[in-house]
Amino acid sequence: MMVDFQAVRENLFPASHGAIEDWTGFPWHRDRTNRIQAHKVRSSQAIAIDVFVSLSADV
């Protein structure tokens, strides 16, 4: 399975990149063909990562 993690990184807030220690082992949301969906503009997973990392950084 080929994954373009660059597209996922570009869809995440740069400060949140460090929250993902293992990009290949992370439990990404996937479609029926097992493709990661976090590269999409309205990805709920990407938004959640951005929000929760931002909130935890403010603590």
PDB file of N, H, CA, C and O in Angstrom:
ATOM      1  N   MET A   1       0.839  -1.175   0.000  1.00  0.00           N
ATOM      2  CA  MET A   1       0.000   0.000   0.000  1.00  0.00           C
ATOM      3  C   MET A   1       0.886   1.241   0.000  1.00  0.00           C
ATOM      4  O   MET A   1       1.720   1.426   0.886  1.00  0.00           O
ATOM      5  N   MET A   2       0.695   2.068  -0.986  1.00  0.00           N
ATOM      6  H   MET A   2       0.017   1.918  -1.706  1.00  0.00           H
ATOM      7  CA  MET A   2       1.469   3.296  -1.116  1.00  0.00           C
ATOM      8  C   MET A   2       0.678   4.446  -0.505  1.00  0.00           C
ATOM      9  O   MET A   2      -0.479   4.659  -0.867  1.00  0.00           O
ATOM     10  N   VAL A   3       1.275   5.178   0.401  1.00  0.00           N
ATOM     11  H   VAL A   3       2.215   5.005   0.695  1.00  0.00           H
ATOM     12  CA  VAL A   3       0.612   6.302   1.057  1.00  0.00           C
ATOM     13  C   VAL A   3       1.454   7.540   0.865  1.00  0.00           C
ATOM     14  O   VAL A   3       2.674   7.513   1.029  1.00  0.00           O
ATOM     15  N   ASP A   4       0.785   8.629   0.514  1.00  0.00           N
ATOM     16  H   ASP A   4      -0.205   8.650   0.381  1.00  0.00           H
ATOM     17  CA  ASP A   4       1.487   9.897   0.363  1.00  0.00           C
ATOM     18  C   ASP A   4       1.352  10.681   1.666  1.00  0.00           C
ATOM     19  O   ASP A   4       0.451  11.508   1.810  1.00  0.00           O
ATOM     20  N   PHE A   5       2.247  10.420   2.606  1.00  0.00           N
ATOM     21  H   PHE A   5       2.979   9.748   2.489  1.00  0.00           H
ATOM     22  CA  PHE A   5       2.181  11.112   3.886  1.00  0.00           C
ATOM     23  C   PHE A   5       2.461  12.604   3.725  1.00  0.00           C
ATOM     24  O   PHE A   5       2.079  13.391   4.592  1.00  0.00           O
ATOM     25  N   GLN A   6       3.107  13.007   2.654  1.00  0.00           N
ATOM     26  H   GLN A   6       3.417  12.368   1.950  1.00  0.00           H
ATOM     27  CA  GLN A   6       3.324  14.435   2.411  1.00  0.00           C
ATOM     28  C   GLN A   6       1.984  15.151   2.272  1.00  0.00           C
ATOM     29  O   GLN A   6       1.819  16.257   2.787  1.00  0.00           O
ATOM     30  N   ALA A   7       1.029  14.535   1.584  1.00  0.00           N
ATOM     31  H   ALA A   7       1.163  13.637   1.165  1.00  0.00           H
ATOM     32  CA  ALA A   7      -0.301  15.135   1.427  1.00  0.00           C
ATOM     33  C   ALA A   7      -1.004  15.228   2.775  1.00  0.00           C
ATOM     34  O   ALA A   7      -1.709  16.201   3.041  1.00  0.00           O
ATOM     35  N   VAL A   8      -0.820  14.229   3.622  1.00  0.00           N
ATOM     36  H   VAL A   8      -0.248  13.438   3.406  1.00  0.00           H
ATOM     37  CA  VAL A   8      -1.410  14.270   4.963  1.00  0.00           C
ATOM     38  C   VAL A   8      -0.755  15.378   5.775  1.00  0.00           C
ATOM     39  O   VAL A   8      -1.449  16.159   6.427  1.00  0.00           O
ATOM     40  N   ARG A   9       0.554  15.456   5.746  1.00  0.00           N
ATOM     41  H   ARG A   9       1.118  14.822   5.216  1.00  0.00           H
ATOM     42  CA  ARG A   9       1.276  16.507   6.492  1.00  0.00           C
ATOM     43  C   ARG A   9       0.840  17.896   6.049  1.00  0.00           C
ATOM     44  O   ARG A   9       0.691  18.796   6.875  1.00  0.00           O
ATOM     45  N   GLU A  10       0.638  18.069   4.762  1.00  0.00           N
ATOM     46  H   GLU A  10       0.759  17.337   4.091  1.00  0.00           H
ATOM     47  CA  GLU A  10       0.219  19.373   4.247  1.00  0.00           C
ATOM     48  C   GLU A  10      -1.189  19.741   4.698  1.00  0.00           C
ATOM     49  O   GLU A  10      -1.540  20.921   4.721  1.00  0.00           O
ATOM     50  N   ASN A  11      -1.994  18.754   5.055  1.00  0.00           N
ATOM     51  H   ASN A  11      -1.708  17.796   5.036  1.00  0.00           H
ATOM     52  CA  ASN A  11      -3.355  19.018   5.503  1.00  0.00           C
ATOM     53  C   ASN A  11      -3.429  19.233   7.017  1.00  0.00           C
ATOM     54  O   ASN A  11      -4.464  19.655   7.533  1.00  0.00           O
ATOM     55  N   LEU A  12      -2.348  18.949   7.722  1.00  0.00           N
ATOM     56  H   LEU A  12      -1.507  18.607   7.304  1.00  0.00           H
ATOM     57  CA  LEU A  12      -2.308  19.152   9.168  1.00  0.00           C
ATOM     58  C   LEU A  12      -1.600  20.454   9.508  1.00  0.00           C
ATOM     59  O   LEU A  12      -0.711  20.900   8.783  1.00  0.00           O
ATOM     60  N   PHE A  13      -2.005  21.055  10.618  1.00  0.00           N
ATOM     61  H   PHE A  13      -2.727  20.692  11.207  1.00  0.00           H
ATOM     62  CA  PHE A  13      -1.310  22.238  11.115  1.00  0.00           C
ATOM     63  C   PHE A  13       0.121  21.820  11.424  1.00  0.00           C
ATOM     64  O   PHE A  13       0.322  20.803  12.089  1.00  0.00           O
ATOM     65  N   PRO A  14       1.117  22.565  10.969  1.00  0.00           N
ATOM     66  CA  PRO A  14       2.511  22.141  11.140  1.00  0.00           C
ATOM     67  C   PRO A  14       2.906  21.807  12.579  1.00  0.00           C
ATOM     68  O   PRO A  14       3.714  20.904  12.797  1.00  0.00           O
ATOM     69  N   ALA A  15       2.359  22.511  13.550  1.00  0.00           N
ATOM     70  H   ALA A  15       1.702  23.244  13.373  1.00  0.00           H
ATOM     71  CA  ALA A  15       2.713  22.242  14.944  1.00  0.00           C
ATOM     72  C   ALA A  15       2.215  20.884  15.416  1.00  0.00           C
ATOM     73  O   ALA A  15       2.700  20.373  16.426  1.00  0.00           O
ATOM     74  N   SER A  16       1.267  20.294  14.719  1.00  0.00           N
ATOM     75  H   SER A  16       0.873  20.709  13.899  1.00  0.00           H
ATOM     76  CA  SER A  16       0.722  19.001  15.139  1.00  0.00           C
ATOM     77  C   SER A  16       1.525  17.811  14.614  1.00  0.00           C
ATOM     78  O   SER A  16       1.289  16.681  15.039  1.00  0.00           O
ATOM     79  N   HIS A  17       2.451  18.037  13.716  1.00  0.00           N
ATOM     80  H   HIS A  17       2.643  18.956  13.370  1.00  0.00           H
ATOM     81  CA  HIS A  17       3.224  16.937  13.138  1.00  0.00           C
ATOM     82  C   HIS A  17       3.956  16.117  14.199  1.00  0.00           C
ATOM     83  O   HIS A  17       4.066  14.896  14.082  1.00  0.00           O
ATOM     84  N   GLY A  18       4.447  16.780  15.214  1.00  0.00           N
ATOM     85  H   GLY A  18       4.358  17.772  15.310  1.00  0.00           H
ATOM     86  CA  GLY A  18       5.202  16.094  16.265  1.00  0.00           C
ATOM     87  C   GLY A  18       4.358  15.181  17.136  1.00  0.00           C
ATOM     88  O   GLY A  18       4.897  14.321  17.832  1.00  0.00           O
ATOM     89  N   ALA A  19       3.054  15.353  17.110  1.00  0.00           N
ATOM     90  H   ALA A  19       2.616  16.052  16.544  1.00  0.00           H
ATOM     91  CA  ALA A  19       2.167  14.519  17.921  1.00  0.00           C
ATOM     92  C   ALA A  19       2.040  13.112  17.358  1.00  0.00           C
ATOM     93  O   ALA A  19       1.598  12.202  18.059  1.00  0.00           O
ATOM     94  N   ILE A  20       2.415  12.927  16.123  1.00  0.00           N
ATOM     95  H   ILE A  20       2.774  13.666  15.553  1.00  0.00           H
ATOM     96  CA  ILE A  20       2.323  11.619  15.479  1.00  0.00           C
ATOM     97  C   ILE A  20       3.723  11.027  15.432  1.00  0.00           C
ATOM     98  O   ILE A  20       4.543  11.388  14.587  1.00  0.00           O
ATOM     99  N   GLU A  21       3.976  10.115  16.354  1.00  0.00           N
ATOM    100  H   GLU A  21       3.310   9.822  17.040  1.00  0.00           H
ATOM    101  CA  GLU A  21       5.312   9.535  16.464  1.00  0.00           C
ATOM    102  C   GLU A  21       5.607   8.522  15.361  1.00  0.00           C
ATOM    103  O   GLU A  21       6.726   8.458  14.851  1.00  0.00           O
ATOM    104  N   ASP A  22       4.603   7.735  14.998  1.00  0.00           N
ATOM    105  H   ASP A  22       3.694   7.786  15.412  1.00  0.00           H
ATOM    106  CA  ASP A  22       4.784   6.679  13.998  1.00  0.00           C
ATOM    107  C   ASP A  22       3.747   6.877  12.896  1.00  0.00           C
ATOM    108  O   ASP A  22       2.609   6.426  13.023  1.00  0.00           O
ATOM    109  N   TRP A  23       4.136   7.548  11.820  1.00  0.00           N
ATOM    110  H   TRP A  23       5.061   7.915  11.717  1.00  0.00           H
ATOM    111  CA  TRP A  23       3.195   7.884  10.743  1.00  0.00           C
ATOM    112  C   TRP A  23       2.624   6.638  10.074  1.00  0.00           C
ATOM    113  O   TRP A  23       1.468   6.646   9.650  1.00  0.00           O
ATOM    114  N   THR A  24       3.396   5.590   9.974  1.00  0.00           N
ATOM    115  H   THR A  24       4.334   5.584  10.318  1.00  0.00           H
ATOM    116  CA  THR A  24       2.888   4.381   9.318  1.00  0.00           C
ATOM    117  C   THR A  24       2.026   3.545  10.255  1.00  0.00           C
ATOM    118  O   THR A  24       1.126   2.846   9.790  1.00  0.00           O
ATOM    119  N   GLY A  25       2.272   3.594  11.548  1.00  0.00           N
ATOM    120  H   GLY A  25       3.003   4.162  11.926  1.00  0.00           H
ATOM    121  CA  GLY A  25       1.522   2.801  12.499  1.00  0.00           C
ATOM    122  C   GLY A  25       0.335   3.525  13.120  1.00  0.00           C
ATOM    123  O   GLY A  25      -0.441   2.916  13.856  1.00  0.00           O
ATOM    124  N   PHE A  26       0.183   4.814  12.836  1.00  0.00           N
ATOM    125  H   PHE A  26       0.813   5.308  12.238  1.00  0.00           H
ATOM    126  CA  PHE A  26      -0.906   5.608  13.405  1.00  0.00           C
ATOM    127  C   PHE A  26      -2.248   5.068  12.908  1.00  0.00           C
ATOM    128  O   PHE A  26      -2.351   4.663  11.751  1.00  0.00           O
ATOM    129  N   PRO A  27      -3.285   5.054  13.764  1.00  0.00           N
ATOM    130  CA  PRO A  27      -4.586   4.509  13.341  1.00  0.00           C
ATOM    131  C   PRO A  27      -5.389   5.489  12.474  1.00  0.00           C
ATOM    132  O   PRO A  27      -6.386   6.054  12.924  1.00  0.00           O
ATOM    133  N   TRP A  28      -4.953   5.677  11.261  1.00  0.00           N
ATOM    134  H   TRP A  28      -4.143   5.218  10.895  1.00  0.00           H
ATOM    135  CA  TRP A  28      -5.600   6.610  10.333  1.00  0.00           C
ATOM    136  C   TRP A  28      -6.977   6.116   9.926  1.00  0.00           C
ATOM    137  O   TRP A  28      -7.212   4.912   9.830  1.00  0.00           O
ATOM    138  N   HIS A  29      -7.888   7.056   9.685  1.00  0.00           N
ATOM    139  H   HIS A  29      -7.697   8.035   9.763  1.00  0.00           H
ATOM    140  CA  HIS A  29      -9.174   6.696   9.077  1.00  0.00           C
ATOM    141  C   HIS A  29      -8.892   6.272   7.649  1.00  0.00           C
ATOM    142  O   HIS A  29      -8.105   6.911   6.950  1.00  0.00           O
ATOM    143  N   ARG A  30      -9.530   5.202   7.215  1.00  0.00           N
ATOM    144  H   ARG A  30     -10.169   4.683   7.783  1.00  0.00           H
ATOM    145  CA  ARG A  30      -9.287   4.660   5.873  1.00  0.00           C
ATOM    146  C   ARG A  30     -10.598   4.426   5.143  1.00  0.00           C
ATOM    147  O   ARG A  30     -11.649   4.253   5.760  1.00  0.00           O
ATOM    148  N   ASP A  31     -10.518   4.424   3.823  1.00  0.00           N
ATOM    149  H   ASP A  31      -9.664   4.565   3.321  1.00  0.00           H
ATOM    150  CA  ASP A  31     -11.706   4.135   3.021  1.00  0.00           C
ATOM    151  C   ASP A  31     -11.816   2.626   2.809  1.00  0.00           C
ATOM    152  O   ASP A  31     -11.044   1.854   3.378  1.00  0.00           O
ATOM    153  N   ARG A  32     -12.764   2.220   2.002  1.00  0.00           N
ATOM    154  H   ARG A  32     -13.391   2.847   1.541  1.00  0.00           H
ATOM    155  CA  ARG A  32     -12.997   0.783   1.780  1.00  0.00           C
ATOM    156  C   ARG A  32     -11.829   0.076   1.116  1.00  0.00           C
ATOM    157  O   ARG A  32     -11.683  -1.142   1.229  1.00  0.00           O
ATOM    158  N   THR A  33     -10.997   0.845   0.424  1.00  0.00           N
ATOM    159  H   THR A  33     -11.115   1.834   0.332  1.00  0.00           H
ATOM    160  CA  THR A  33      -9.835   0.240  -0.225  1.00  0.00           C
ATOM    161  C   THR A  33      -8.576   0.380   0.623  1.00  0.00           C
ATOM    162  O   THR A  33      -7.470   0.123   0.148  1.00  0.00           O
ATOM    163  N   ASN A  34      -8.747   0.790   1.889  1.00  0.00           N
ATOM    164  H   ASN A  34      -9.646   0.999   2.276  1.00  0.00           H
ATOM    165  CA  ASN A  34      -7.662   0.924   2.865  1.00  0.00           C
ATOM    166  C   ASN A  34      -6.761   2.133   2.634  1.00  0.00           C
ATOM    167  O   ASN A  34      -5.644   2.174   3.149  1.00  0.00           O
ATOM    168  N   ARG A  35      -7.222   3.109   1.876  1.00  0.00           N
ATOM    169  H   ARG A  35      -8.130   3.076   1.458  1.00  0.00           H
ATOM    170  CA  ARG A  35      -6.439   4.328   1.669  1.00  0.00           C
ATOM    171  C   ARG A  35      -6.708   5.334   2.779  1.00  0.00           C
ATOM    172  O   ARG A  35      -7.859   5.556   3.155  1.00  0.00           O
ATOM    173  N   ILE A  36      -5.664   5.932   3.295  1.00  0.00           N
ATOM    174  H   ILE A  36      -4.729   5.752   2.990  1.00  0.00           H
ATOM    175  CA  ILE A  36      -5.779   6.948   4.344  1.00  0.00           C
ATOM    176  C   ILE A  36      -6.542   8.150   3.794  1.00  0.00           C
ATOM    177  O   ILE A  36      -6.345   8.555   2.648  1.00  0.00           O
ATOM    178  N   GLN A  37      -7.422   8.716   4.634  1.00  0.00           N
ATOM    179  H   GLN A  37      -7.582   8.387   5.564  1.00  0.00           H
ATOM    180  CA  GLN A  37      -8.288   9.804   4.194  1.00  0.00           C
ATOM    181  C   GLN A  37      -7.942  11.166   4.809  1.00  0.00           C
ATOM    182  O   GLN A  37      -8.620  12.152   4.520  1.00  0.00           O
ATOM    183  N   ALA A  38      -6.914  11.240   5.638  1.00  0.00           N
ATOM    184  H   ALA A  38      -6.363  10.439   5.872  1.00  0.00           H
ATOM    185  CA  ALA A  38      -6.589  12.482   6.346  1.00  0.00           C
ATOM    186  C   ALA A  38      -6.010  13.570   5.447  1.00  0.00           C
ATOM    187  O   ALA A  38      -5.779  14.686   5.912  1.00  0.00           O
ATOM    188  N   HIS A  39      -5.775  13.277   4.197  1.00  0.00           N
ATOM    189  H   HIS A  39      -5.963  12.371   3.819  1.00  0.00           H
ATOM    190  CA  HIS A  39      -5.268  14.295   3.273  1.00  0.00           C
ATOM    191  C   HIS A  39      -6.391  15.184   2.732  1.00  0.00           C
ATOM    192  O   HIS A  39      -6.129  16.233   2.143  1.00  0.00           O
ATOM    193  N   LYS A  40      -7.638  14.761   2.936  1.00  0.00           N
ATOM    194  H   LYS A  40      -7.851  13.909   3.415  1.00  0.00           H
ATOM    195  CA  LYS A  40      -8.782  15.498   2.391  1.00  0.00           C
ATOM    196  C   LYS A  40      -9.028  16.785   3.166  1.00  0.00           C
ATOM    197  O   LYS A  40      -8.809  16.844   4.376  1.00  0.00           O
ATOM    198  N   VAL A  41      -9.477  17.800   2.469  1.00  0.00           N
ATOM    199  H   VAL A  41      -9.654  17.752   1.486  1.00  0.00           H
ATOM    200  CA  VAL A  41      -9.676  19.123   3.056  1.00  0.00           C
ATOM    201  C   VAL A  41     -10.600  19.082   4.270  1.00  0.00           C
ATOM    202  O   VAL A  41     -10.333  19.763   5.260  1.00  0.00           O
ATOM    203  N   ARG A  42     -11.658  18.314   4.220  1.00  0.00           N
ATOM    204  H   ARG A  42     -11.875  17.760   3.416  1.00  0.00           H
ATOM    205  CA  ARG A  42     -12.611  18.258   5.331  1.00  0.00           C
ATOM    206  C   ARG A  42     -12.462  16.979   6.161  1.00  0.00           C
ATOM    207  O   ARG A  42     -13.450  16.433   6.650  1.00  0.00           O
ATOM    208  N   SER A  43     -11.261  16.522   6.311  1.00  0.00           N
ATOM    209  H   SER A  43     -10.458  16.965   5.913  1.00  0.00           H
ATOM    210  CA  SER A  43     -11.010  15.314   7.083  1.00  0.00           C
ATOM    211  C   SER A  43     -11.265  15.575   8.567  1.00  0.00           C
ATOM    212  O   SER A  43     -10.612  16.424   9.172  1.00  0.00           O
ATOM    213  N   SER A  44     -12.213  14.844   9.148  1.00  0.00           N
ATOM    214  H   SER A  44     -12.744  14.154   8.656  1.00  0.00           H
ATOM    215  CA  SER A  44     -12.511  15.023  10.571  1.00  0.00           C
ATOM    216  C   SER A  44     -11.323  14.596  11.426  1.00  0.00           C
ATOM    217  O   SER A  44     -11.094  15.172  12.489  1.00  0.00           O
ATOM    218  N   GLN A  45     -10.572  13.608  10.985  1.00  0.00           N
ATOM    219  H   GLN A  45     -10.758  13.140  10.121  1.00  0.00           H
ATOM    220  CA  GLN A  45      -9.418  13.156  11.747  1.00  0.00           C
ATOM    221  C   GLN A  45      -8.328  14.230  11.753  1.00  0.00           C
ATOM    222  O   GLN A  45      -7.724  14.490  12.794  1.00  0.00           O
ATOM    223  N   ALA A  46      -8.079  14.842  10.622  1.00  0.00           N
ATOM    224  H   ALA A  46      -8.570  14.631   9.777  1.00  0.00           H
ATOM    225  CA  ALA A  46      -7.071  15.904  10.557  1.00  0.00           C
ATOM    226  C   ALA A  46      -7.473  17.083  11.438  1.00  0.00           C
ATOM    227  O   ALA A  46      -6.637  17.656  12.135  1.00  0.00           O
ATOM    228  N   ILE A  47      -8.748  17.441  11.404  1.00  0.00           N
ATOM    229  H   ILE A  47      -9.428  16.975  10.838  1.00  0.00           H
ATOM    230  CA  ILE A  47      -9.233  18.542  12.246  1.00  0.00           C
ATOM    231  C   ILE A  47      -9.069  18.193  13.723  1.00  0.00           C
ATOM    232  O   ILE A  47      -8.622  19.025  14.513  1.00  0.00           O
ATOM    233  N   ALA A  48      -9.431  16.964  14.098  1.00  0.00           N
ATOM    234  H   ALA A  48      -9.795  16.289  13.457  1.00  0.00           H
ATOM    235  CA  ALA A  48      -9.316  16.541  15.492  1.00  0.00           C
ATOM    236  C   ALA A  48      -7.860  16.570  15.960  1.00  0.00           C
ATOM    237  O   ALA A  48      -7.575  17.020  17.070  1.00  0.00           O
ATOM    238  N   ILE A  49      -6.954  16.099  15.131  1.00  0.00           N
ATOM    239  H   ILE A  49      -7.186  15.734  14.229  1.00  0.00           H
ATOM    240  CA  ILE A  49      -5.530  16.129  15.484  1.00  0.00           C
ATOM    241  C   ILE A  49      -5.092  17.570  15.699  1.00  0.00           C
ATOM    242  O   ILE A  49      -4.451  17.874  16.705  1.00  0.00           O
ATOM    243  N   ASP A  50      -5.425  18.454  14.778  1.00  0.00           N
ATOM    244  H   ASP A  50      -5.945  18.207  13.961  1.00  0.00           H
ATOM    245  CA  ASP A  50      -5.046  19.860  14.900  1.00  0.00           C
ATOM    246  C   ASP A  50      -5.599  20.489  16.173  1.00  0.00           C
ATOM    247  O   ASP A  50      -4.871  21.164  16.902  1.00  0.00           O
ATOM    248  N   VAL A  51      -6.885  20.271  16.443  1.00  0.00           N
ATOM    249  H   VAL A  51      -7.477  19.723  15.852  1.00  0.00           H
ATOM    250  CA  VAL A  51      -7.537  20.891  17.601  1.00  0.00           C
ATOM    251  C   VAL A  51      -6.964  20.359  18.907  1.00  0.00           C
ATOM    252  O   VAL A  51      -6.590  21.142  19.781  1.00  0.00           O
ATOM    253  N   PHE A  52      -6.890  19.041  19.053  1.00  0.00           N
ATOM    254  H   PHE A  52      -7.193  18.405  18.344  1.00  0.00           H
ATOM    255  CA  PHE A  52      -6.436  18.481  20.315  1.00  0.00           C
ATOM    256  C   PHE A  52      -4.964  18.764  20.577  1.00  0.00           C
ATOM    257  O   PHE A  52      -4.581  18.964  21.730  1.00  0.00           O
ATOM    258  N   VAL A  53      -4.139  18.785  19.555  1.00  0.00           N
ATOM    259  H   VAL A  53      -4.451  18.623  18.619  1.00  0.00           H
ATOM    260  CA  VAL A  53      -2.731  19.144  19.763  1.00  0.00           C
ATOM    261  C   VAL A  53      -2.637  20.608  20.157  1.00  0.00           C
ATOM    262  O   VAL A  53      -1.844  20.963  21.029  1.00  0.00           O
ATOM    263  N   SER A  54      -3.433  21.461  19.529  1.00  0.00           N
ATOM    264  H   SER A  54      -4.078  21.172  18.821  1.00  0.00           H
ATOM    265  CA  SER A  54      -3.410  22.887  19.887  1.00  0.00           C
ATOM    266  C   SER A  54      -3.871  23.100  21.326  1.00  0.00           C
ATOM    267  O   SER A  54      -3.273  23.882  22.064  1.00  0.00           O
ATOM    268  N   LEU A  55      -4.931  22.405  21.722  1.00  0.00           N
ATOM    269  H   LEU A  55      -5.417  21.769  21.123  1.00  0.00           H
ATOM    270  CA  LEU A  55      -5.440  22.541  23.092  1.00  0.00           C
ATOM    271  C   LEU A  55      -4.443  22.012  24.113  1.00  0.00           C
ATOM    272  O   LEU A  55      -4.251  22.619  25.166  1.00  0.00           O
ATOM    273  N   SER A  56      -3.814  20.892  23.811  1.00  0.00           N
ATOM    274  H   SER A  56      -3.970  20.399  22.955  1.00  0.00           H
ATOM    275  CA  SER A  56      -2.860  20.322  24.780  1.00  0.00           C
ATOM    276  C   SER A  56      -1.595  21.173  24.871  1.00  0.00           C
ATOM    277  O   SER A  56      -0.907  21.138  25.891  1.00  0.00           O
ATOM    278  N   ALA A  57      -1.284  21.919  23.846  1.00  0.00           N
ATOM    279  H   ALA A  57      -1.843  21.947  23.018  1.00  0.00           H
ATOM    280  CA  ALA A  57      -0.103  22.784  23.883  1.00  0.00           C
ATOM    281  C   ALA A  57      -0.346  23.997  24.780  1.00  0.00           C
ATOM    282  O   ALA A  57       0.599  24.588  25.303  1.00  0.00           O
ATOM    283  N   ASP A  58      -1.622  24.367  24.955  1.00  0.00           N
ATOM    284  H   ASP A  58      -2.389  23.887  24.530  1.00  0.00           H
ATOM    285  CA  ASP A  58      -1.950  25.518  25.775  1.00  0.00           C
ATOM    286  C   ASP A  58      -2.044  25.188  27.255  1.00  0.00           C
ATOM    287  O   ASP A  58      -2.201  26.089  28.078  1.00  0.00           O
ATOM    288  N   VAL A  59      -1.952  23.911  27.607  1.00  0.00           N
ATOM    289  H   VAL A  59      -1.825  23.178  26.939  1.00  0.00           H
ATOM    290  CA  VAL A  59      -2.119  23.509  29.013  1.00  0.00           C
ATOM    291  C   VAL A  59      -0.859  23.745  29.786  1.00  0.00           C
ATOM    292  O   VAL A  59      -0.809  23.468  30.984  1.00  0.00           O
TER     293      VAL A  59
END
